């Protein structure tokens, strides 16, 4: 989950989040009354919850929406604040101490949660104190668990083709080839619509969520296959729809990719995201300018865009 930095009462985003179709509702938003669960949790606090938290949640939610964050991300940060209050109840919100926060964070660590979840909680606590209490706590003494980042799995073009031809479903094969050819995230692949394709220029428009939209490229050998794929579809139709005509889920992509990988006989722990990583390394190996590649990939920084890193998040 990306960190959030508040400057001049504005939330600035640093990384994109692609979760979709999740809705968040403030349990204390007027005119709807609090739900029984949140009423039970928050009414044990010394400070009256609606007065103490409604404005805070509204500010955070509205600012994050303006910055393009997904409802899922907003819900996650607000959920961390709610979890802190539940953990420390009864508690006077105006008298939160660093020890209160440390106890909550250590509880999360002892619960075996991931480093990214812990980082999310730390940021949420900083926002709580700065925005609601107008007092920044020093959390530098909190020792975060080490974040172990596994080595990325990089495939050669031959290995990608070996996986693609191992599936009996033509649509699945095309999805694997397009994801690799265009360097797409899985969430971007399932969102591609017919109107996003420019077959003459061999370009694909990728709409942004929490980041700028961009154009990427795809291989000319996919042109004829794509023409057949879109010949009966309108521009606003998904290029790879589900059986019901809606957007295919990323889980479905992971499922058929895993099956194709097994059928290919490759002894690699690859995932659909490995296609994007492999695209990046292939472009760098061909001498592509890192700055141009950064734009094609829709990345905010050049971090890890080097042949030595073998990473492309």
N, C-alpha and C positions, 0 to 999 in steps of 0.2 A: 504494500500500500504506500503511495507517495507521501512524503512529509508535507505538511501545510505550514506556511509561514504567513503570519498576519503583519501587514505593513500598511499604516495609514488606514486602518479599519477595512483592509481589503485582503482577501485570501488569494495567494498566488500559487498556481499549480506548477509542479515540476515534472511530472510524468503523466502520461495518459492512463485512463482507466476505461476499459471497454465493456464492463458489465452492463447488461441491458434489461429493460422491461421490469425493473424493480421499483416499487413505489414506497415512499416513506411518508408517514403521517405523524405529526406531533401529537403525542397523547394529551397535551394540555392546550392545544390550539382551540381558540374560540371559533364557533360556538359549541363545538362538540365537547362533551365532558371527558375526563380522563377514563381510560379503560380500567376495569377492575384490577388487572395485574399491576399496572403502573401506579394506580391509586394506592394499592397496598404497599408497594415498594417505597414510594416517595413520601407518603404521609407520615412516615416515621422520622423524617428529617425535621430538625428544629425550625429551619426556614420554610415557610409555606411554599411548596413546590411550584404552583402556578406563577406566583410573583417572582420567585427566584430564577426559574429556568425557562419560562416561555419565551421571554425576550432573547435569551442567550441562544436557545435552539433556533429561533427564527433568524437571528443574525447569521449564525453559522450556515444554516441551510440555504438561505437566500444568497449569501456571498459565494458559496460553493457552486450553486446553480449558475450564477453569473459567470463563473470561471470555467464552466463546462464540465464539472464533475458529475459522474453518474449518480443516480439515486442510491445505488448500492454503496458507493464510497461515503456519501453523506450519512447514510444509515449506520455505517460502521463506526464513524467517529462519534456520532451522537450516542451510539450504543455503548462505547467505552466510558463515556461520562456517566451514563446511567448505571453501568456496572460498578463504577467507583462509588457512587452514592449508595447503591445497594450493599456493597461490601462494608462500608463504614457506618451504616445506620445504627443508632440515631446519631446524627452529626450536624453541628451548626455549620452551614456552608460558609459563613463569614469567618470561621475560625479554622479553616483547613490549614494544616501544617505540612511541612515537608515529610515528616514521619508518616502522616496519614497516606500520602501519595506513595512513599517508599513501600509501605506495608502492602498496598494494593498491587504495585508492580511486582514485588517479590512473590506475592501470591500467584500472579499470572505465570511467573517463571517456574515456580514449584509445581504448577499445574501442567507443565510440559508444553506450553504454547510455543509457537514458532517465533523466531526473531522478528519477522515482519509484523506479527501481531503485537509483540512487545513494543516495537518502535511506534506502531500506531497508537498504543495506549499512552506512551510518553508524550507524543504530540498532542493527543486529546487532553491530557492533564495540563499541559502548558497553555492550551487554548482556554480551558476552564478557568484557570487562575488569572490569566491576563484579561480575558473578556468579561467574565462574571465578577471576579473579585478585585480586578484592577491591581493585581499584585503578582509579579512573576516569581515563581519558586526556583531555587537552584537545585536542579536534579542531576548535577554533574557527578554526584557521589554514587549514583545508581549504576551498578555494573551489569551491563547488558550481556546476555548470552552470545557466544560467538555464532556468527551466521556462516554456516558451511555451504558454500556454493559449489555444486557439483560441476565437473568439467562438462562443457557442452558437447553434444554429439554432433559431429559434422560428417556429412555424407558427400561422396563424390557424385558427379553427374551420372556416372554409370550405375551407382548404387540407388540413386533416386529413380532412375528408369527401371531398375530391377524390381523395386517396390511397386512402381506404378503398373507395370505389366502383370504383376502377380494378382491383381484384383480382376474379377470377372465382370464388374460393373463399370461400364464406360463412363458414367458420370463421376464415379469415384476416381477413376484414372485421370480424368481431366482435372479434377480438383487438386489432386496431388501435383500434377504437372504445372498447373497455373500457380499454386502456392509457391512452388520452387522457382518458377520462371519469373514471377513478379515480386518475390520476397515478401509475401503477405503474412501477417499474423493470422491465426486461425479465426479470430473474431472478425477480421476484415474479409476473409475468404467467404464466410457464410453470408455476409452482408452485400456482396457484389450483386448489382442489378444490371439488367441488360443495357440500360442507358448509360452505365458507367464505362462501357467499352468503346474505344475508338479503334476500330479494326483497320482503318487506313493508316493510322500513325503507329499502330501497335502499342497503344497506351491504355492505361486503366486508371480511372479516377477513383481515389479512395477518400470517402468523406471522413471528416474527423470527429472525434468525441473527446472533448477535453484537450484537444490539440488541433493544429491547423490541418486542413485537408491537403491532399497532395496528389500528384500524378506519378505513376510508376510505369514500368515497361513490361512487356512479356514477349516471349519468343515467337518468331514468325511461323514456326512449324505448328503452332497451336491455332493459327488463323482459320483454317478450313474447318477444324473441329468445332471451334467456337461459333462459326457461322451456322453450322448444323444445329448447335445447341440452342441458338436464339431464334431460329427461323419461325417458330410459332409463338413467340413470346412478345409481349408489349415491353416498352422501355422501362416501365416501373415494376416489372416482374423480377423476382429473384432469379439470378442465373442458375443457381443450384437450389431449387426449392425442396421443401420436405414433401412427403407423400400427400400431405393435405394442402400443399400450395403455399405454405408460409415459410418463414426462415428456418433453415436447418440449424440444429443446435451444435455447439462446439463439441459436446459430448459425443454426438453421432459421428462427427469427423474423427475424433480420437479412437472411436470403436472400430470404424472400418480401416483406419490407418494401421492400427495394431494387428488386425487380421491380415492385411496385405503384407505387413512387415514379417509376420510369422510365415506366410506362404512363400516369401522371397528367399528364405533360408539365411538371411543376413544375421550375423551374431552381433548386433548392436542394439543398445537400449534407446532407439530413436523414438521421437514423438513428432506430431505434426509441426511443432515449433522448430524442429531440427531442419525442416525444409527452408525456413527463413534464415537460420544460421548458416546453412550450407550455401544459400544464394549469396550471402554477404561475403563469405570467404572466396567463393568463385569469382565474384566481381573484383575483389581486392587482388587476387592472384592474376587477374587479367590486366591489372594496372589502372583500374578505375580510380579517379580522383576521390579521396575520402570525403571531401566536402560535398561533391555531387552525390555520392552514395548516401551520405547522411540525409539529403533531401529526398532521395528515392525511397529510403526506408522510413522516413517520417520520424527520425530520431532528433532529440533536442541537443545532444552533445556528440562529440566525436569519441567519447570514452568507449574503449574496447573495440573501436573500429580500426584494428591493425591486424596484419597477418599473424602476428605473434599471439594475439589474444584469443583468436578463434571464437569470438563471441559476437552475437548480434541479437540483443534483446528486443 
